[in-house]
Amino acid sequence: MIDFNRPAYTGKEMEYIQDAVQRGMLCGDGEYTKRCSRWMEERFHTAHVMLTTSCTHALEMAAYLSDIQPGDEVIMPAYTFVSTADAFVLRGARIVFVDIRPDTMNIDENLIEPAITEKTKAIVVVHYAGVSCEMDKILQIAHKYGLKVVEDAAQGVNAYYKGMALGTIGDFGCYSFHETKNYTMGEGGAILFDKDEYQEKAEILREKGTDRSKFFRGQVDKYRWMDYGSSYLPSELNAAYLYAQLEVCDQIQDKRMEIWNYYHRELEALEKEGKITRPVIPEGCIHNAHMYYLKVRDMEVRTKLIHYLREKGICSVFHYIPLHTAPAGQKFGRFAGEDRYTTKESEKLLRLPMFYNLDMKDVEYVTEQLKSFKEY
């Protein structure tokens, strides 16, 4: 069976984990946590990067730092993972879902302003498949109404919009380093922001409500309980694994792009025949080959194709069930306007095997089987 995903392994992960053990500090904010943060700050040109235990926790931190209060409304797409909404629901927010663009599966920037009310506090964008939302328009809207912009860039590490790294464009950016992502630490994430005014509050929140970070910097002689907080700090073992991957970031990216480009080139004929639709990369966007998906006519065709590929030894999967159709989505949110594309497009979408160690012979085999399917 050709797996859909396998976590990346590049060679130095175990060496760095062993080094972390020998250093004698396995809790967070040790040498490897600092190396990862510095690497991202320098690579992505942002002032502050804090590793977290997941992108979910990075989003929870962003919701807290955005001062979301009970009754506030937060605008986001319904085509996303549950964490995007959960982080703000935990703060007591009401989620306002808006429709997506069918070309990128991202939030439709033209539908955000009509969904704004006097209760709106933030816009949360999701860069699906590492392809940026239309951030210029979104930032203009946010500035006009005084709203925070949070980027759920779980899939967008090392992807860009007009030269800016995803996750560095809004007020807060949130990364995932889950094993399904391009660069992994098993479970993990990061929150990014530029404004120094958020640093102390973020450190306290991340360190269980204490000023432990100041203590380790020698700024205070003991650390105390200062404010609300939680435990969002990953261990050094996770950070050591991640750092081995960040060091060879371009190597991982190049291999994933090779796979993505092969799929895209070989499936062009099927698109010209009207059997599938391939991904769209808008001008100004540099994606990171996080995933390769195609869209077929409807859910019935997709189901048949998934079964066909499995019979051929290939694991392919669909993606999110739109949040506004789920019980919790109906409880904690509402859909603003018409669902023209969210549900319809989600039912067409199929993701193909994509991971760093995927053999190109297997990629060729996948495309051959897609071409041989007769029921498009």
C-alpha positions, -999 to +999 in steps of 0.1 A: +000+000+000+013+035-009+006+055+022-011+088+021+015+103+045+046+094+065+064+119+088+096+132+073+129+118+085+161+134+072+190+119+091+200+140+121+169+137+142+181+110+165+215+127+169+199+159+180+175+141+203+204+123+219+223+156+223+192+171+240+191+142+265+228+147+272+224+184+278+202+174+308+173+197+301+143+180+285+116+206+294+109+234+270+128+266+262+162+248+261+188+249+234+168+233+206+136+253+213+157+285+210+174+272+178+141+266+162+127+299+172+157+318+160+157+299+127+121+309+120+126+345+131+155+349+107+141+329+078+106+344+079+116+379+091+094+381+121+102+395+156+088+367+178+084+330+173+073+308+202+071+270+199+039+254+212+027+219+218+004+222+187-011+246+162-043+243+182-025+258+212-009+285+191-045+294+179-056+294+216-028+318+224-037+340+194-074+341+206-063+351+241-038+377+229-065+391+206-086+398+237-115+377+225-143+380+250-176+361+254-201+373+229-175+385+204-179+374+168-150+359+148-152+355+110-136+324+094-142+299+066-162+267+075-138+247+053-111+242+079-101+219+108-120+221+140-091+237+159-095+270+139-129+274+155-123+256+189-096+281+199-121+310+197-151+291+210-131+284+242-129+322+247-167+324+244-168+337+208-196+332+183-182+319+150-194+335+118-186+312+088-184+326+053-181+309+020-149+300+002-135+306-032-138+275-054-104+281-070-082+280-039-106+267-012-097+298+008-120+322+024-137+345-001-123+379+007-152+396-009-177+381+015-159+391+047-171+427+049-209+419+045-205+395+075-191+421+099-213+433+127-208+456+157-197+424+176-170+413+152-136+412+168-113+392+145-109+377+110-093+342+110-079+332+076-068+297+067-042+293+040-054+260+025-028+237+011-001+263+017-017+287-008-022+322+006-056+340+010-059+374-006-042+392+022-041+427+008-079+429+007-083+412+040-059+436+058-077+465+043-110+453+057-094+446+091-079+481+092-111+497+082-131+481+111-103+478+137-102+440+136-074+415+145-062+392+118-051+357+128-035+335+102-041+298+106-010+289+086-009+253+098-003+242+063+016+273+052+051+270+067+076+282+042+049+295+018+047+331+007+023+359-004+040+387-024+073+379-007+060+377+028+060+344+047+026+331+056+020+335+093+039+369+094+013+390+076-015+394+101-014+402+138-007+366+147+004+336+127+000+299+138+020+270+124+016+233+128+045+208+131+022+178+133+035+146+117+013+153+086+030+186+079+060+194+057+083+198+088+074+179+119+081+174+156+054+147+160+030+171+177+038+207+178+033+242+165+043+278+168+028+313+173+044+342+154+039+380+159+059+412+153+047+436+180+068+436+212+037+446+232+025+410+231+058+393+242+054+394+280+017+384+279+025+356+255+053+343+276+032+343+308+003+326+290+026+299+276+043+293+309+013+285+330+007+321+340+042+326+355+070+349+346+094+319+343+108+333+310+120+364+328+135+343+356+156+323+331+168+355+315+179+368+349+154+396+349+137+385+382+152+365+411+122+341+413+092+334+392+056+339+403+021+334+392+013+366+373-019+360+352-040+334+335-019+308+317-017+272+305+010+248+295+018+254+259+056+247+259+068+216+240+097+194+252+133+197+240+129+162+224+103+175+201+122+207+193+154+186+186+135+165+160+121+197+144+154+215+142+170+186+122+143+192+096+145+230+096+182+227+089+173+210+056+141+229+049+150+235+013+159+199+007+124+188+020+107+216+000+125+206-032+114+170-030+078+179-022+078+203-051+092+176-074+062+154-064+037+182-067+050+193-101+049+157-114+013+153-104+003+186-119+020+180-152+008+144-156-028+152-147-031+181-171-046+159-198-074+147-175-083+183-167-084+192-204-108+163-209-131+178-183-126+148-159-109+166-130-099+201-118-063+207-107-052+231-079-049+269-087-020+290-075-029+327-078-003+353-090+018+365-061+016+332-042+044+308-037+031+275-022+050+249-003+037+217-019+019+208+013-006+187-005-017+178-040-055+175-044-078+172-074-115+177-077-139+154-095-175+159-106-192+150-073-190+129-041-202+098-059-173+099-083-149+107-055-161+077-035-156+054-064-122+068-071-111+063-035-122+027-036-105+021-070-072+035-058-073+015-026-078-017-047-047-006-066-028-003-034-030+035-031-043+054+000-061+086-010-083+107+013-108+135+013-106+164+037-127+185+060-164+181+067-175+218+066-178+230+102-211+248+098-227+214+089-214+197+121-234+197+154-208+219+172-207+243+143-244+248+145-242+252+183-213+277+183-217+295+150-237+305+121-232+308+083-233+343+069-247+345+034-251+316+010-231+283+010-225+283-027-192+265-027-181+253+007-201+221+008-202+215-029-165+219-035-155+200-004-174+169-016-154+169-048-119+171-033-095+142-031-059+143-017-032+122-032-001+107-014+024+134-006+054+131+018+091+137+017+102+101+015+077+091-012+094+073-040+090+089-074+082+055-089+052+054-066+042+089-077+043+076-113+022+046-104-004+069-087-008+090-118-010+059-141-039+046-120-056+080-120-054+080-158-068+044-160-099+052-139-130+049-162-158+065-142-150+102-141 
